[in-house]
Amino acid sequence: MDDDRRSEQSHPSALRYWICSTQRSGSTLLCDLLTQTGCHGAPEEFLDVRKTEYRVLLKQAGSRAKYVSWLLENRSTSNGAFGLKLHWNHGVAFVRGARADLMAHARLGSGLQAVRSLASQFDEPRYVWVKRRDHIGQAVSLYRARNTNQWVRSDGDATARRPDPPFDADEIERALRWLTRVDAGWERYFRRVRTAPFVVHYEDLAADRETMLTTLGAYLGIPVSSSIAPRLKRQRDDWSTEMREQFIATRGLSASQ
């Protein structure tokens, strides 16, 4: 019996949790903080079928049918804890055949049963739902990332940012609709399974990281050190603020939205 198998069997009640998220919600920041602890797994987008990493791991697992059990055995920390960062559409696409072309069709109610069946494969995980109150700011961030293909920057990254795209209200609106749809998928799912996830608002995490991590650790059952520091660079800047203000003005919205 190999070491990973022994570790799994020695922790029959090991922590399993999902970081349920939408793009640009702050989920990458939270996952990086949890990874740094060394005892909360290393939550990543293991089910994003578009990524090269997925194909590499799938080859190691041997088949899609064995993939989840392989992840639990090989991507848990030594205490058996496993975390998964999951966008709603990633879960639906994985269950329905692991095809990238299914991503855009992962709609609300049509994916509820798919994600429910996925949860059973992960031993009924605990749910951490990462959200942003500033939906427009989130949409602006997604618009920027899609156009620059810069999704994450480490705190020590001194390379120049790629040129930002010009203001485009229609594209920001499209990003906003997509984010709303994905969040609605999670909302309906939690109602269906009758569970209340632990909610992390990005704004709260950024304002008081220590308190949020302490409370999250209590929910997960494994303390999270409040002294852990972010390794990722905050990407919001004057461009983000300007795009947000222009969108609000163009659409005639309230500044508080």
N, C-alpha and C positions, 0 to 999 in steps of 0.2 A: 504494500500500500504506500503511495507516495505521500510526501509531506503535506501537500495541499489537501488531499483527501482526509488525512488524519486530523488536520486543523478543522475541516468542515464538520467532521463527526464529533470532535471534542467540544463543539459549540452548538448543541442542538437548538438553542434558543437565541442564536446569534441575530444581531440587528440587521434588518433589511429595510431600506427606505428609498423612496423616490423623491427627487427634487423636481416637482411638477412645475413647468414653466412655459413662458413664451420667450421669443427672441428679445434681447435687449431689456430684460427684466431685472438684471442683476444676479441671475442664476450662476453665471460663470464666476463671479466674485465669491459668492457663497460656497460654491463647490471647491474653489481653490482654498478657502479658509478651512473647510472640513478635511480636505486632503492633507493639509499641513499638520493636522493633529496626529496622523499616523495610526489612529484607532477608529476612524469612521469610514473606512473604505476609501476609494478614490473616485467619487462620483463624476462620471463623464457621459457623453452622448454615445453610449455603446450601441444604441439601436438606430443611429442615423445611417441608413443604408446607402447614402450618397458618399460617405466618407471612406477614404482609403483604409483608415484604421479598422473600420467595420469589416472590410473584405479580408484584411490580414488576420484579424481575430477569428473570423468565421472559418478560414482555412485551418487555423490551429484547432478549432473546436471540432471540425470534421463534417458538420452538417448544421443546417438551421434548426433541426429538431433537438440537437444537443447543445445549441449555442447558449441558452440561458443557464443551464446547469454548469456548463464550462465557465461562464462568467462568475458564477457564485463560488466555484472552486478556485479560480485563478485570479480573480480581481478583488478578492476580499483582503482585509488586513489580517494580521496574525491572530486577532481575537475573533475572527469570523465575520466581522461587520462588512456589509456591502451597501454601497450607495449607487444610485443610477440617476443621471440627469435626463429628464424625459420631456420633450415637447409633445403635445397631444398628437400631432400628425405623425411623429416618428413611431409612436407605439402602434397606431392604426396601420401604417404602411408595413411595419415589421410583421405583424400578425397576419396580414392579408397577402403575404407572399414576398415580403422584403424587396419590393420593386420601387425604385426611385420615382417612377411615373405616378405612383399612388399618392405621393406626398400632397399634391395640390387638391386631391379629392377626399381628404380626410375631414369630412364634415360632421359636425355635431352629433346628432342622434345616431347616425349611421355607423359611428365608431364605438359606441358605448360597450357593446358586447365584446368587441375585439380587445379593448383595453381591459375589460373585466377579466377576460380569459388570460391576458398577459399577467395580471396581478397574481393570479393563482400560481403561475409558474415561478414567481418570485416570492412564494411563501407568504402572500398577503402582507405586503410591505406597509410601513408607516408612510404617511404622506406629508411632505413639506411643500407648500404652495407659495412660490415666489412671484410677487406681483409688483406693479408700480401704480401709484396713484396718478401720476402725471402721464396719462395715456398719449397725449399729443407729443410730449417730449420723447416718449418711447418710440412712437412712430417716426419721428424725425431721426432718431438714432438708427432705426432700422433702415430708413431710406439712405442714410449716409453709408452704413456698412454694406448694403447691397451694391452701392455704386463704387465704393473704394475697395471693396473686398478686404477691409481691415476690420476684423471683428474683435480682436483682443490685442492689447499692448501691455507688455510688462513694465513695471515701474522704472526699470533701468534702461528702457529702450530709448536710445537717443536718435534713432533714425527719423528722418522727416516723414510727416504724415503725407499720404497721397492727396492730390488736389481734391477738394470737396466739390460735390456737384452743385449746380445752380439751383435756386429755389424752384420747386415743381409741386404745386398744391395738389395736383391730381395723383402724383406718385406717393406723396405723403398720405393722402386720403386712402389710397390703396393699401398702404402699409398699416394704417389705422384699422381698416376693415379686417385685414388678415389677423391682426393681433386680437381684435375683439372676438373673432370667430374661434380662435384657438383657446382663449381664456374661457369662452362660453362652453367649449367642449369639456374643460376641466370642471366647470361649475356644475354642469349637468351630470357628469360622472360622479362627483361627490354626493350629489343628491340621490343618484341611483343606488350607490352602495351605502347610503345612510351613514356617512362618516364626516367628521369635521376635521379637515387637515390643519396642521400647524401653519399659519400664514406668516410669511415674512414679506413685509413691504420694503422695497429697496430704500426708500427714503428713511425708514427707521433704522435699517442696517447701516446706512451711511452716517446717520446722525449720532447713533449710540451703539456702536458695534459691540462693545463689551456686554451691555445688558441683553442685546438680542442673542448673542452667542451663548450666554449663560442660560437663558430661558430655553433656547433650542436644545442645548445639551440635556436639560432636565426632561424635555419631551422625548428625546431619542433614547434616554436611559444611559447615556455615556457622556460624562461631562466634556464640554468644549472649553478649552482655555481661552479666557477673554483677552489674553495678551498677544494672541496671534495677530500679525499685521498683514494687510493686503499686499500682494505682490504684483497686482495689476494696476495700471495707470487709469485714472478716471478720464473718460474721453469727452465729457461735456465741456464746452467752451463757448466763446462768444458767437461762433458760427451756429451752434445749436440753439442758443438763445434767440438769435436773429431769425432763424428759420421758423422757430416756434411762434414768435410774435407775428411774422408775416403770414403764417398759416391761419392764425386766429383772426387776424384782420381781414384776410381774403375771404374766409368762410363766415365772418360775422359772428364769431363765437365769443364766449366769456373768457377772460384771462384766467379764470380759476379752473377751466376744464382741462 
